[in-house]
Every structure is written in C-alpha cells, then in structure tokens.
Amino acid sequence: MGSDEAANREESMTLREWFRRRRLRREAIRLVDEAFASPDVLRGTSLRGRHAARWVLIGWDEEEGRVARVDIGIVRHPRPYPFSTQAHKVLETWTYHVAESRFERQAGRNLTRESGKDAD
C-alpha cells in the first residue's frame, strides 16, 4: 500500500509540473505578443510589429515562479540595401528580457547566402 501512495504522489507531482510549465509557456507567449505590440519595446531593434506572426518560442527562463527571459526564433526577409529588389532569408534568435522590456539579438544566420543563392 505504501508504494501505491508513493506512485500517486510522484504522478501528481508530474501533473503539477506539467501545469506549471503550461502556465509559464502561456505567460511567455503573452509577454512576447505584448512586446511586439509595443513600438517602444521594438525601438532600436530590427524587429517590427509586422513580424509578430512569424516568431516561434524556443524557451524561457524563470525567476521566482515568473518568466524572466524568453528566447524566440524568427525568419525575416530583410533587403541588403533599401533600393534592392533582392530579399534574403535570415534566421535570427532573440532574447526578450521581461524586467527591462527589451529584445537582445543573440544570433543570425543568412540562409540565402549559406545556400549559395546570394547572387540571384
């Protein structure tokens, strides 16, 4: 009987952890959505409100049970020059620092150049 109680306790801890992670995931998504809706947060970055539908959640860090940082990935199509008709496909990773309400670019990969199609 004692082992059944331990198994039930372990199972409920797993369910509790699942609900906690689900809540944090929703919070992370909401925070990034709100950030993309705020021109002040995007100011100084290459991100724009029109990119809001393109980002994907990579992960998040928490502090004291709240989301503190959110890592996202986004595929953008910037032009190498303002007058250029060519658009590159660039994969970028960003971190949104919640307390500071700011995005920080972590990395970027020009997929167009990597595939050898830069001159097209």
PDB file as gemmi writes it, atoms N, CA and C in Angstrom:
CRYST1    1.000    1.000    1.000  90.00  90.00  90.00 P 1                      
ATOM      1  N   MET A   1       0.822  -1.186   0.000  1.00  0.00           N  
ATOM      2  CA  MET A   1       0.000   0.000   0.000  1.00  0.00           C  
ATOM      3  C   MET A   1       0.869   1.253   0.000  1.00  0.00           C  
ATOM      4  N   GLY A   2       1.997   1.224   0.704  1.00  0.00           N  
ATOM      5  CA  GLY A   2       2.881   2.381   0.767  1.00  0.00           C  
ATOM      6  C   GLY A   2       3.447   2.742  -0.593  1.00  0.00           C  
ATOM      7  N   SER A   3       3.763   1.740  -1.425  1.00  0.00           N  
ATOM      8  CA  SER A   3       4.330   2.036  -2.737  1.00  0.00           C  
ATOM      9  C   SER A   3       3.283   2.661  -3.657  1.00  0.00           C  
ATOM     10  N   ASP A   4       1.995   2.295  -3.480  1.00  0.00           N  
ATOM     11  CA  ASP A   4       0.938   2.925  -4.274  1.00  0.00           C  
ATOM     12  C   ASP A   4       0.819   4.406  -3.944  1.00  0.00           C  
ATOM     13  N   GLU A   5       0.927   4.742  -2.675  1.00  0.00           N  
ATOM     14  CA  GLU A   5       0.863   6.145  -2.274  1.00  0.00           C  
ATOM     15  C   GLU A   5       2.031   6.927  -2.857  1.00  0.00           C  
ATOM     16  N   ALA A   6       3.216   6.325  -2.843  1.00  0.00           N  
ATOM     17  CA  ALA A   6       4.394   6.991  -3.403  1.00  0.00           C  
ATOM     18  C   ALA A   6       4.232   7.181  -4.908  1.00  0.00           C  
ATOM     19  N   ALA A   7       3.694   6.194  -5.599  1.00  0.00           N  
ATOM     20  CA  ALA A   7       3.469   6.301  -7.042  1.00  0.00           C  
ATOM     21  C   ALA A   7       2.452   7.392  -7.355  1.00  0.00           C  
ATOM     22  N   ASN A   8       1.374   7.458  -6.558  1.00  0.00           N  
ATOM     23  CA  ASN A   8       0.371   8.505  -6.762  1.00  0.00           C  
ATOM     24  C   ASN A   8       0.963   9.894  -6.511  1.00  0.00           C  
ATOM     25  N   ARG A   9       1.789  10.014  -5.490  1.00  0.00           N  
ATOM     26  CA  ARG A   9       2.405  11.298  -5.178  1.00  0.00           C  
ATOM     27  C   ARG A   9       3.325  11.715  -6.327  1.00  0.00           C  
ATOM     28  N   GLU A  10       4.110  10.767  -6.849  1.00  0.00           N  
ATOM     29  CA  GLU A  10       5.004  11.057  -7.958  1.00  0.00           C  
ATOM     30  C   GLU A  10       4.204  11.454  -9.199  1.00  0.00           C  
ATOM     31  N   GLU A  11       3.102  10.769  -9.442  1.00  0.00           N  
ATOM     32  CA  GLU A  11       2.255  11.066 -10.588  1.00  0.00           C  
ATOM     33  C   GLU A  11       1.646  12.464 -10.461  1.00  0.00           C  
ATOM     34  N   SER A  12       1.189  12.826  -9.257  1.00  0.00           N  
ATOM     35  CA  SER A  12       0.607  14.154  -9.073  1.00  0.00           C  
ATOM     36  C   SER A  12       1.673  15.240  -9.190  1.00  0.00           C  
ATOM     37  N   MET A  13       2.904  14.957  -8.777  1.00  0.00           N  
ATOM     38  CA  MET A  13       3.984  15.929  -8.940  1.00  0.00           C  
ATOM     39  C   MET A  13       4.246  16.158 -10.425  1.00  0.00           C  
ATOM     40  N   THR A  14       4.201  15.113 -11.196  1.00  0.00           N  
ATOM     41  CA  THR A  14       4.403  15.236 -12.631  1.00  0.00           C  
ATOM     42  C   THR A  14       3.292  16.066 -13.247  1.00  0.00           C  
ATOM     43  N   LEU A  15       2.071  15.831 -12.846  1.00  0.00           N  
ATOM     44  CA  LEU A  15       0.945  16.600 -13.351  1.00  0.00           C  
ATOM     45  C   LEU A  15       1.054  18.059 -12.909  1.00  0.00           C  
ATOM     46  N   ARG A  16       1.453  18.275 -11.678  1.00  0.00           N  
ATOM     47  CA  ARG A  16       1.646  19.626 -11.166  1.00  0.00           C  
ATOM     48  C   ARG A  16       2.719  20.353 -11.980  1.00  0.00           C  
ATOM     49  N   GLU A  17       3.811  19.648 -12.248  1.00  0.00           N  
ATOM     50  CA  GLU A  17       4.887  20.238 -13.040  1.00  0.00           C  
ATOM     51  C   GLU A  17       4.401  20.552 -14.459  1.00  0.00           C  
ATOM     52  N   TRP A  18       3.595  19.689 -15.033  1.00  0.00           N  
ATOM     53  CA  TRP A  18       3.042  19.914 -16.370  1.00  0.00           C  
ATOM     54  C   TRP A  18       2.180  21.182 -16.385  1.00  0.00           C  
ATOM     55  N   PHE A  19       1.336  21.342 -15.393  1.00  0.00           N  
ATOM     56  CA  PHE A  19       0.502  22.544 -15.309  1.00  0.00           C  
ATOM     57  C   PHE A  19       1.346  23.804 -15.104  1.00  0.00           C  
ATOM     58  N   ARG A  20       2.393  23.696 -14.282  1.00  0.00           N  
ATOM     59  CA  ARG A  20       3.272  24.832 -14.051  1.00  0.00           C  
ATOM     60  C   ARG A  20       3.971  25.245 -15.340  1.00  0.00           C  
ATOM     61  N   ARG A  21       4.497  24.282 -16.075  1.00  0.00           N  
ATOM     62  CA  ARG A  21       5.175  24.581 -17.348  1.00  0.00           C  
ATOM     63  C   ARG A  21       4.191  25.134 -18.378  1.00  0.00           C  
ATOM     64  N   ARG A  22       2.992  24.624 -18.367  1.00  0.00           N  
ATOM     65  CA  ARG A  22       1.960  25.115 -19.290  1.00  0.00           C  
ATOM     66  C   ARG A  22       1.628  26.581 -18.980  1.00  0.00           C  
ATOM     67  N   ARG A  23       1.504  26.888 -17.702  1.00  0.00           N  
ATOM     68  CA  ARG A  23       1.220  28.270 -17.304  1.00  0.00           C  
ATOM     69  C   ARG A  23       2.360  29.193 -17.703  1.00  0.00           C  
ATOM     70  N   LEU A  24       3.606  28.755 -17.474  1.00  0.00           N  
ATOM     71  CA  LEU A  24       4.758  29.571 -17.827  1.00  0.00           C  
ATOM     72  C   LEU A  24       4.877  29.750 -19.340  1.00  0.00           C  
ATOM     73  N   ARG A  25       4.556  28.711 -20.088  1.00  0.00           N  
ATOM     74  CA  ARG A  25       4.595  28.812 -21.556  1.00  0.00           C  
ATOM     75  C   ARG A  25       3.586  29.855 -22.038  1.00  0.00           C  
ATOM     76  N   ARG A  26       2.378  29.798 -21.499  1.00  0.00           N  
ATOM     77  CA  ARG A  26       1.350  30.782 -21.870  1.00  0.00           C  
ATOM     78  C   ARG A  26       1.786  32.192 -21.490  1.00  0.00           C  
ATOM     79  N   GLU A  27       2.388  32.324 -20.322  1.00  0.00           N  
ATOM     80  CA  GLU A  27       2.863  33.628 -19.878  1.00  0.00           C  
ATOM     81  C   GLU A  27       3.949  34.148 -20.820  1.00  0.00           C  
ATOM     82  N   ALA A  28       4.884  33.279 -21.211  1.00  0.00           N  
ATOM     83  CA  ALA A  28       5.960  33.674 -22.121  1.00  0.00           C  
ATOM     84  C   ALA A  28       5.399  34.133 -23.462  1.00  0.00           C  
ATOM     85  N   ILE A  29       4.440  33.404 -23.994  1.00  0.00           N  
ATOM     86  CA  ILE A  29       3.820  33.776 -25.274  1.00  0.00           C  
ATOM     87  C   ILE A  29       3.100  35.112 -25.148  1.00  0.00           C  
ATOM     88  N   ARG A  30       2.365  35.292 -24.078  1.00  0.00           N  
ATOM     89  CA  ARG A  30       1.641  36.549 -23.871  1.00  0.00           C  
ATOM     90  C   ARG A  30       2.608  37.729 -23.766  1.00  0.00           C  
ATOM     91  N   LEU A  31       3.702  37.554 -23.034  1.00  0.00           N  
ATOM     92  CA  LEU A  31       4.670  38.630 -22.859  1.00  0.00           C  
ATOM     93  C   LEU A  31       5.305  39.043 -24.187  1.00  0.00           C  
ATOM     94  N   VAL A  32       5.659  38.065 -25.015  1.00  0.00           N  
ATOM     95  CA  VAL A  32       6.260  38.396 -26.315  1.00  0.00           C  
ATOM     96  C   VAL A  32       5.231  39.041 -27.231  1.00  0.00           C  
ATOM     97  N   ASP A  33       3.994  38.540 -27.218  1.00  0.00           N  
ATOM     98  CA  ASP A  33       2.936  39.166 -28.013  1.00  0.00           C  
ATOM     99  C   ASP A  33       2.749  40.632 -27.619  1.00  0.00           C  
ATOM    100  N   GLU A  34       2.742  40.898 -26.325  1.00  0.00           N  
ATOM    101  CA  GLU A  34       2.605  42.281 -25.846  1.00  0.00           C  
ATOM    102  C   GLU A  34       3.806  43.122 -26.267  1.00  0.00           C  
ATOM    103  N   ALA A  35       4.993  42.538 -26.240  1.00  0.00           N  
ATOM    104  CA  ALA A  35       6.197  43.274 -26.636  1.00  0.00           C  
ATOM    105  C   ALA A  35       6.139  43.655 -28.120  1.00  0.00           C  
ATOM    106  N   PHE A  36       5.665  42.742 -28.965  1.00  0.00           N  
ATOM    107  CA  PHE A  36       5.561  43.044 -30.393  1.00  0.00           C  
ATOM    108  C   PHE A  36       4.491  44.091 -30.671  1.00  0.00           C  
ATOM    109  N   ALA A  37       3.556  44.257 -29.785  1.00  0.00           N  
ATOM    110  CA  ALA A  37       2.508  45.268 -29.949  1.00  0.00           C  
ATOM    111  C   ALA A  37       2.952  46.641 -29.457  1.00  0.00           C  
ATOM    112  N   SER A  38       4.129  46.719 -28.844  1.00  0.00           N  
ATOM    113  CA  SER A  38       4.613  47.969 -28.273  1.00  0.00           C  
ATOM    114  C   SER A  38       5.770  48.540 -29.098  1.00  0.00           C  
ATOM    115  N   PRO A  39       5.545  49.653 -29.795  1.00  0.00           N  
ATOM    116  CA  PRO A  39       6.631  50.275 -30.564  1.00  0.00           C  
ATOM    117  C   PRO A  39       7.823  50.676 -29.693  1.00  0.00           C  
ATOM    118  N   ASP A  40       7.580  51.015 -28.440  1.00  0.00           N  
ATOM    119  CA  ASP A  40       8.679  51.407 -27.549  1.00  0.00           C  
ATOM    120  C   ASP A  40       9.633  50.256 -27.287  1.00  0.00           C  
ATOM    121  N   VAL A  41       9.105  49.061 -27.150  1.00  0.00           N  
ATOM    122  CA  VAL A  41       9.950  47.890 -26.901  1.00  0.00           C  
ATOM    123  C   VAL A  41      10.756  47.547 -28.147  1.00  0.00           C  
ATOM    124  N   LEU A  42      10.169  47.701 -29.323  1.00  0.00           N  
ATOM    125  CA  LEU A  42      10.841  47.341 -30.570  1.00  0.00           C  
ATOM    126  C   LEU A  42      11.822  48.411 -31.039  1.00  0.00           C  
ATOM    127  N   ARG A  43      11.693  49.617 -30.516  1.00  0.00           N  
ATOM    128  CA  ARG A  43      12.576  50.711 -30.926  1.00  0.00           C  
ATOM    129  C   ARG A  43      14.024  50.323 -30.678  1.00  0.00           C  
ATOM    130  N   GLY A  44      14.871  50.576 -31.673  1.00  0.00           N  
ATOM    131  CA  GLY A  44      16.289  50.255 -31.552  1.00  0.00           C  
ATOM    132  C   GLY A  44      16.637  48.853 -32.015  1.00  0.00           C  
ATOM    133  N   THR A  45      15.648  48.095 -32.436  1.00  0.00           N  
ATOM    134  CA  THR A  45      15.896  46.756 -32.973  1.00  0.00           C  
ATOM    135  C   THR A  45      15.448  46.731 -34.434  1.00  0.00           C  
ATOM    136  N   SER A  46      15.763  45.662 -35.113  1.00  0.00           N  
ATOM    137  CA  SER A  46      15.292  45.498 -36.495  1.00  0.00           C  
ATOM    138  C   SER A  46      13.919  44.826 -36.532  1.00  0.00           C  
ATOM    139  N   LEU A  47      13.371  44.508 -35.371  1.00  0.00           N  
ATOM    140  CA  LEU A  47      12.052  43.879 -35.299  1.00  0.00           C  
ATOM    141  C   LEU A  47      10.964  44.933 -35.482  1.00  0.00           C  
ATOM    142  N   ARG A  48       9.876  44.515 -36.092  1.00  0.00           N  
ATOM    143  CA  ARG A  48       8.734  45.396 -36.310  1.00  0.00           C  
ATOM    144  C   ARG A  48       7.465  44.658 -35.894  1.00  0.00           C  
ATOM    145  N   GLY A  49       6.410  45.407 -35.691  1.00  0.00           N  
ATOM    146  CA  GLY A  49       5.137  44.813 -35.318  1.00  0.00           C  
ATOM    147  C   GLY A  49       4.634  43.804 -36.337  1.00  0.00           C  
ATOM    148  N   ARG A  50       4.970  44.020 -37.616  1.00  0.00           N  
ATOM    149  CA  ARG A  50       4.518  43.092 -38.662  1.00  0.00           C  
ATOM    150  C   ARG A  50       5.178  41.712 -38.553  1.00  0.00           C  
ATOM    151  N   HIS A  51       6.237  41.606 -37.759  1.00  0.00           N  
ATOM    152  CA  HIS A  51       6.907  40.321 -37.555  1.00  0.00           C  
ATOM    153  C   HIS A  51       6.228  39.470 -36.477  1.00  0.00           C  
ATOM    154  N   ALA A  52       5.206  39.990 -35.847  1.00  0.00           N  
ATOM    155  CA  ALA A  52       4.579  39.319 -34.701  1.00  0.00           C  
ATOM    156  C   ALA A  52       4.050  37.926 -35.037  1.00  0.00           C  
ATOM    157  N   ALA A  53       3.640  37.707 -36.253  1.00  0.00           N  
ATOM    158  CA  ALA A  53       3.075  36.404 -36.624  1.00  0.00           C  
ATOM    159  C   ALA A  53       4.147  35.393 -37.004  1.00  0.00           C  
ATOM    160  N   ARG A  54       5.409  35.810 -37.049  1.00  0.00           N  
ATOM    161  CA  ARG A  54       6.473  34.920 -37.532  1.00  0.00           C  
ATOM    162  C   ARG A  54       7.312  34.267 -36.442  1.00  0.00           C  
ATOM    163  N   TRP A  55       7.251  34.759 -35.238  1.00  0.00           N  
ATOM    164  CA  TRP A  55       8.164  34.248 -34.227  1.00  0.00           C  
ATOM    165  C   TRP A  55       7.699  32.914 -33.675  1.00  0.00           C  
ATOM    166  N   VAL A  56       8.661  32.125 -33.194  1.00  0.00           N  
ATOM    167  CA  VAL A  56       8.368  30.852 -32.533  1.00  0.00           C  
ATOM    168  C   VAL A  56       9.084  30.834 -31.183  1.00  0.00           C  
ATOM    169  N   LEU A  57       8.446  30.217 -30.229  1.00  0.00           N  
ATOM    170  CA  LEU A  57       9.002  30.118 -28.882  1.00  0.00           C  
ATOM    171  C   LEU A  57      10.078  29.041 -28.850  1.00  0.00           C  
ATOM    172  N   ILE A  58      11.257  29.402 -28.378  1.00  0.00           N  
ATOM    173  CA  ILE A  58      12.346  28.438 -28.214  1.00  0.00           C  
ATOM    174  C   ILE A  58      12.398  27.966 -26.771  1.00  0.00           C  
ATOM    175  N   GLY A  59      12.255  28.899 -25.842  1.00  0.00           N  
ATOM    176  CA  GLY A  59      12.311  28.539 -24.428  1.00  0.00           C  
ATOM    177  C   GLY A  59      12.212  29.776 -23.565  1.00  0.00           C  
ATOM    178  N   TRP A  60      12.306  29.566 -22.266  1.00  0.00           N  
ATOM    179  CA  TRP A  60      12.227  30.694 -21.338  1.00  0.00           C  
ATOM    180  C   TRP A  60      12.992  30.336 -20.073  1.00  0.00           C  
ATOM    181  N   ASP A  61      13.355  31.375 -19.352  1.00  0.00           N  
ATOM    182  CA  ASP A  61      13.969  31.231 -18.033  1.00  0.00           C  
ATOM    183  C   ASP A  61      13.014  31.858 -17.039  1.00  0.00           C  
ATOM    184  N   GLU A  62      12.980  31.288 -15.873  1.00  0.00           N  
ATOM    185  CA  GLU A  62      12.084  31.821 -14.848  1.00  0.00           C  
ATOM    186  C   GLU A  62      12.872  32.210 -13.610  1.00  0.00           C  
ATOM    187  N   GLU A  63      12.318  33.165 -12.908  1.00  0.00           N  
ATOM    188  CA  GLU A  63      12.852  33.578 -11.610  1.00  0.00           C  
ATOM    189  C   GLU A  63      11.674  33.767 -10.679  1.00  0.00           C  
ATOM    190  N   GLU A  64      11.721  33.100  -9.555  1.00  0.00           N  
ATOM    191  CA  GLU A  64      10.672  33.186  -8.538  1.00  0.00           C  
ATOM    192  C   GLU A  64       9.291  32.850  -9.105  1.00  0.00           C  
ATOM    193  N   GLY A  65       9.245  31.842  -9.964  1.00  0.00           N  
ATOM    194  CA  GLY A  65       7.972  31.370 -10.496  1.00  0.00           C  
ATOM    195  C   GLY A  65       7.376  32.211 -11.602  1.00  0.00           C  
ATOM    196  N   ARG A  66       8.110  33.213 -12.088  1.00  0.00           N  
ATOM    197  CA  ARG A  66       7.632  34.075 -13.175  1.00  0.00           C  
ATOM    198  C   ARG A  66       8.624  34.013 -14.330  1.00  0.00           C  
ATOM    199  N   VAL A  67       8.151  34.272 -15.515  1.00  0.00           N  
ATOM    200  CA  VAL A  67       9.020  34.294 -16.689  1.00  0.00           C  
ATOM    201  C   VAL A  67       9.898  35.541 -16.627  1.00  0.00           C  
ATOM    202  N   ALA A  68      11.208  35.346 -16.738  1.00  0.00           N  
ATOM    203  CA  ALA A  68      12.152  36.467 -16.687  1.00  0.00           C  
ATOM    204  C   ALA A  68      12.742  36.781 -18.054  1.00  0.00           C  
ATOM    205  N   ARG A  69      12.996  35.740 -18.849  1.00  0.00           N  
ATOM    206  CA  ARG A  69      13.558  35.900 -20.183  1.00  0.00           C  
ATOM    207  C   ARG A  69      12.879  34.898 -21.107  1.00  0.00           C  
ATOM    208  N   VAL A  70      12.678  35.320 -22.354  1.00  0.00           N  
ATOM    209  CA  VAL A  70      12.048  34.452 -23.346  1.00  0.00           C  
ATOM    210  C   VAL A  70      12.939  34.415 -24.575  1.00  0.00           C  
ATOM    211  N   ASP A  71      13.277  33.219 -25.029  1.00  0.00           N  
ATOM    212  CA  ASP A  71      14.060  33.051 -26.249  1.00  0.00           C  
ATOM    213  C   ASP A  71      13.113  32.729 -27.393  1.00  0.00           C  
ATOM    214  N   ILE A  72      13.266  33.480 -28.495  1.00  0.00           N  
ATOM    215  CA  ILE A  72      12.423  33.255 -29.663  1.00  0.00           C  
ATOM    216  C   ILE A  72      13.298  33.123 -30.904  1.00  0.00           C  
ATOM    217  N   GLY A  73      12.728  32.514 -31.921  1.00  0.00           N  
ATOM    218  CA  GLY A  73      13.357  32.443 -33.229  1.00  0.00           C  
ATOM    219  C   GLY A  73      12.422  33.085 -34.230  1.00  0.00           C  
ATOM    220  N   ILE A  74      13.006  33.680 -35.262  1.00  0.00           N  
ATOM    221  CA  ILE A  74      12.190  34.337 -36.274  1.00  0.00           C  
ATOM    222  C   ILE A  74      12.932  34.284 -37.604  1.00  0.00           C  
ATOM    223  N   VAL A  75      12.189  34.040 -38.675  1.00  0.00           N  
ATOM    224  CA  VAL A  75      12.750  34.121 -40.012  1.00  0.00           C  
ATOM    225  C   VAL A  75      12.292  35.450 -40.590  1.00  0.00           C  
ATOM    226  N   ARG A  76      13.270  36.270 -40.948  1.00  0.00           N  
ATOM    227  CA  ARG A  76      12.975  37.575 -41.526  1.00  0.00           C  
ATOM    228  C   ARG A  76      13.487  37.606 -42.954  1.00  0.00           C  
ATOM    229  N   HIS A  77      13.035  38.575 -43.702  1.00  0.00           N  
ATOM    230  CA  HIS A  77      13.415  38.707 -45.106  1.00  0.00           C  
ATOM    231  C   HIS A  77      13.913  40.130 -45.384  1.00  0.00           C  
ATOM    232  N   PRO A  78      15.015  40.518 -44.756  1.00  0.00           N  
ATOM    233  CA  PRO A  78      15.495  41.884 -44.958  1.00  0.00           C  
ATOM    234  C   PRO A  78      16.124  42.071 -46.341  1.00  0.00           C  
ATOM    235  N   ARG A  79      16.124  43.297 -46.791  1.00  0.00           N  
ATOM    236  CA  ARG A  79      16.783  43.641 -48.054  1.00  0.00           C  
ATOM    237  C   ARG A  79      18.202  44.085 -47.724  1.00  0.00           C  
ATOM    238  N   PRO A  80      19.198  43.642 -48.523  1.00  0.00           N  
ATOM    239  CA  PRO A  80      20.581  44.043 -48.229  1.00  0.00           C  
ATOM    240  C   PRO A  80      20.793  45.551 -48.356  1.00  0.00           C  
ATOM    241  N   TYR A  81      20.022  46.173 -49.249  1.00  0.00           N  
ATOM    242  CA  TYR A  81      20.077  47.630 -49.429  1.00  0.00           C  
ATOM    243  C   TYR A  81      18.649  48.117 -49.604  1.00  0.00           C  
ATOM    244  N   PRO A  82      18.339  49.332 -49.163  1.00  0.00           N  
ATOM    245  CA  PRO A  82      16.958  49.827 -49.267  1.00  0.00           C  
ATOM    246  C   PRO A  82      16.419  49.843 -50.698  1.00  0.00           C  
ATOM    247  N   PHE A  83      17.282  50.046 -51.677  1.00  0.00           N  
ATOM    248  CA  PHE A  83      16.846  50.119 -53.069  1.00  0.00           C  
ATOM    249  C   PHE A  83      16.844  48.760 -53.767  1.00  0.00           C  
ATOM    250  N   SER A  84      17.290  47.715 -53.088  1.00  0.00           N  
ATOM    251  CA  SER A  84      17.414  46.392 -53.688  1.00  0.00           C  
ATOM    252  C   SER A  84      16.066  45.693 -53.803  1.00  0.00           C  
ATOM    253  N   THR A  85      15.885  44.942 -54.875  1.00  0.00           N  
ATOM    254  CA  THR A  85      14.684  44.116 -55.024  1.00  0.00           C  
ATOM    255  C   THR A  85      14.910  42.728 -54.427  1.00  0.00           C  
ATOM    256  N   GLN A  86      16.155  42.437 -54.105  1.00  0.00           N  
ATOM    257  CA  GLN A  86      16.502  41.145 -53.526  1.00  0.00           C  
ATOM    258  C   GLN A  86      16.190  41.137 -52.028  1.00  0.00           C  
ATOM    259  N   ALA A  87      15.653  40.035 -51.546  1.00  0.00           N  
ATOM    260  CA  ALA A  87      15.413  39.884 -50.109  1.00  0.00           C  
ATOM    261  C   ALA A  87      16.072  38.592 -49.645  1.00  0.00           C  
ATOM    262  N   HIS A  88      16.802  38.669 -48.573  1.00  0.00           N  
ATOM    263  CA  HIS A  88      17.456  37.494 -48.011  1.00  0.00           C  
ATOM    264  C   HIS A  88      16.530  36.818 -47.010  1.00  0.00           C  
ATOM    265  N   LYS A  89      16.772  35.556 -46.782  1.00  0.00           N  
ATOM    266  CA  LYS A  89      16.068  34.823 -45.735  1.00  0.00           C  
ATOM    267  C   LYS A  89      17.056  34.676 -44.581  1.00  0.00           C  
ATOM    268  N   VAL A  90      16.735  35.307 -43.443  1.00  0.00           N  
ATOM    269  CA  VAL A  90      17.642  35.331 -42.301  1.00  0.00           C  
ATOM    270  C   VAL A  90      16.950  34.722 -41.086  1.00  0.00           C  
ATOM    271  N   LEU A  91      17.589  33.733 -40.485  1.00  0.00           N  
ATOM    272  CA  LEU A  91      17.096  33.105 -39.261  1.00  0.00           C  
ATOM    273  C   LEU A  91      17.785  33.781 -38.087  1.00  0.00           C  
ATOM    274  N   GLU A  92      16.984  34.375 -37.183  1.00  0.00           N  
ATOM    275  CA  GLU A  92      17.536  35.088 -36.035  1.00  0.00           C  
ATOM    276  C   GLU A  92      16.984  34.504 -34.740  1.00  0.00           C  
ATOM    277  N   THR A  93      17.812  34.562 -33.709  1.00  0.00           N  
ATOM    278  CA  THR A  93      17.344  34.228 -32.367  1.00  0.00           C  
ATOM    279  C   THR A  93      17.478  35.479 -31.509  1.00  0.00           C  
ATOM    280  N   TRP A  94      16.452  35.704 -30.701  1.00  0.00           N  
ATOM    281  CA  TRP A  94      16.369  36.882 -29.854  1.00  0.00           C  
ATOM    282  C   TRP A  94      16.009  36.450 -28.442  1.00  0.00           C  
ATOM    283  N   THR A  95      16.430  37.239 -27.469  1.00  0.00           N  
ATOM    284  CA  THR A  95      16.009  37.060 -26.084  1.00  0.00           C  
ATOM    285  C   THR A  95      15.248  38.309 -25.670  1.00  0.00           C  
ATOM    286  N   TYR A  96      14.053  38.082 -25.121  1.00  0.00           N  
ATOM    287  CA  TYR A  96      13.270  39.198 -24.576  1.00  0.00           C  
ATOM    288  C   TYR A  96      13.473  39.213 -23.075  1.00  0.00           C  
ATOM    289  N   HIS A  97      14.044  40.301 -22.571  1.00  0.00           N  
ATOM    290  CA  HIS A  97      14.271  40.477 -21.138  1.00  0.00           C  
ATOM    291  C   HIS A  97      13.037  41.183 -20.574  1.00  0.00           C  
ATOM    292  N   VAL A  98      12.245  40.462 -19.823  1.00  0.00           N  
ATOM    293  CA  VAL A  98      10.942  40.948 -19.374  1.00  0.00           C  
ATOM    294  C   VAL A  98      11.064  42.163 -18.466  1.00  0.00           C  
ATOM    295  N   ALA A  99      11.905  42.103 -17.457  1.00  0.00           N  
ATOM    296  CA  ALA A  99      12.001  43.198 -16.482  1.00  0.00           C  
ATOM    297  C   ALA A  99      12.461  44.497 -17.142  1.00  0.00           C  
ATOM    298  N   GLU A 100      13.311  44.382 -18.162  1.00  0.00           N  
ATOM    299  CA  GLU A 100      13.840  45.567 -18.847  1.00  0.00           C  
ATOM    300  C   GLU A 100      13.013  45.948 -20.067  1.00  0.00           C  
ATOM    301  N   SER A 101      12.058  45.122 -20.441  1.00  0.00           N  
ATOM    302  CA  SER A 101      11.240  45.338 -21.638  1.00  0.00           C  
ATOM    303  C   SER A 101      12.102  45.629 -22.863  1.00  0.00           C  
ATOM    304  N   ARG A 102      13.040  44.713 -23.117  1.00  0.00           N  
ATOM    305  CA  ARG A 102      13.906  44.911 -24.277  1.00  0.00           C  
ATOM    306  C   ARG A 102      14.266  43.577 -24.926  1.00  0.00           C  
ATOM    307  N   PHE A 103      14.466  43.646 -26.239  1.00  0.00           N  
ATOM    308  CA  PHE A 103      14.920  42.494 -27.007  1.00  0.00           C  
ATOM    309  C   PHE A 103      16.425  42.593 -27.193  1.00  0.00           C  
ATOM    310  N   GLU A 104      17.077  41.441 -27.166  1.00  0.00           N  
ATOM    311  CA  GLU A 104      18.516  41.375 -27.430  1.00  0.00           C  
ATOM    312  C   GLU A 104      18.738  40.297 -28.489  1.00  0.00           C  
ATOM    313  N   ARG A 105      19.379  40.690 -29.573  1.00  0.00           N  
ATOM    314  CA  ARG A 105      19.654  39.737 -30.651  1.00  0.00           C  
ATOM    315  C   ARG A 105      20.795  38.828 -30.226  1.00  0.00           C  
ATOM    316  N   GLN A 106      20.580  37.518 -30.324  1.00  0.00           N  
ATOM    317  CA  GLN A 106      21.587  36.547 -29.918  1.00  0.00           C  
ATOM    318  C   GLN A 106      22.425  36.073 -31.106  1.00  0.00           C  
ATOM    319  N   ALA A 107      21.754  35.766 -32.209  1.00  0.00           N  
ATOM    320  CA  ALA A 107      22.472  35.235 -33.373  1.00  0.00           C  
ATOM    321  C   ALA A 107      21.624  35.413 -34.616  1.00  0.00           C  
ATOM    322  N   GLY A 108      22.292  35.368 -35.745  1.00  0.00           N  
ATOM    323  CA  GLY A 108      21.596  35.437 -37.017  1.00  0.00           C  
ATOM    324  C   GLY A 108      22.348  34.627 -38.058  1.00  0.00           C  
ATOM    325  N   ARG A 109      21.610  33.957 -38.905  1.00  0.00           N  
ATOM    326  CA  ARG A 109      22.204  33.165 -39.982  1.00  0.00           C  
ATOM    327  C   ARG A 109      21.513  33.532 -41.280  1.00  0.00           C  
ATOM    328  N   ASN A 110      22.296  33.964 -42.250  1.00  0.00           N  
ATOM    329  CA  ASN A 110      21.749  34.302 -43.550  1.00  0.00           C  
ATOM    330  C   ASN A 110      21.616  33.007 -44.343  1.00  0.00           C  
ATOM    331  N   LEU A 111      20.411  32.480 -44.399  1.00  0.00           N  
ATOM    332  CA  LEU A 111      20.163  31.209 -45.074  1.00  0.00           C  
ATOM    333  C   LEU A 111      20.303  31.331 -46.588  1.00  0.00           C  
ATOM    334  N   THR A 112      20.024  32.499 -47.124  1.00  0.00           N  
ATOM    335  CA  THR A 112      20.161  32.722 -48.561  1.00  0.00           C  
ATOM    336  C   THR A 112      21.621  32.602 -48.969  1.00  0.00           C  
ATOM    337  N   ARG A 113      22.492  33.258 -48.244  1.00  0.00           N  
ATOM    338  CA  ARG A 113      23.929  33.185 -48.570  1.00  0.00           C  
ATOM    339  C   ARG A 113      24.486  31.784 -48.344  1.00  0.00           C  
ATOM    340  N   GLU A 114      24.047  31.123 -47.276  1.00  0.00           N  
ATOM    341  CA  GLU A 114      24.539  29.776 -46.989  1.00  0.00           C  
ATOM    342  C   GLU A 114      24.151  28.775 -48.075  1.00  0.00           C  
ATOM    343  N   SER A 115      23.019  29.024 -48.732  1.00  0.00           N  
ATOM    344  CA  SER A 115      22.588  28.103 -49.794  1.00  0.00           C  
ATOM    345  C   SER A 115      23.189  28.475 -51.152  1.00  0.00           C  
ATOM    346  N   GLY A 116      24.024  29.544 -51.191  1.00  0.00           N  
ATOM    347  CA  GLY A 116      24.695  29.936 -52.427  1.00  0.00           C  
ATOM    348  C   GLY A 116      23.808  30.710 -53.380  1.00  0.00           C  
ATOM    349  N   LYS A 117      22.684  31.228 -52.921  1.00  0.00           N  
ATOM    350  CA  LYS A 117      21.756  31.946 -53.781  1.00  0.00           C  
ATOM    351  C   LYS A 117      21.842  33.454 -53.617  1.00  0.00           C  
ATOM    352  N   ASP A 118      22.965  33.933 -53.093  1.00  0.00           N  
ATOM    353  CA  ASP A 118      23.099  35.358 -52.820  1.00  0.00           C  
ATOM    354  C   ASP A 118      23.085  36.197 -54.096  1.00  0.00           C  
ATOM    355  N   ALA A 119      23.566  35.660 -55.184  1.00  0.00           N  
ATOM    356  CA  ALA A 119      23.672  36.435 -56.433  1.00  0.00           C  
ATOM    357  C   ALA A 119      22.397  36.366 -57.271  1.00  0.00           C  
ATOM    358  N   ASP A 120      21.389  35.641 -56.838  1.00  0.00           N  
ATOM    359  CA  ASP A 120      20.160  35.517 -57.641  1.00  0.00           C  
ATOM    360  C   ASP A 120      19.396  36.816 -57.704  1.00  0.00           C  
TER     361      ASP A 120                                                      
END                                                                             
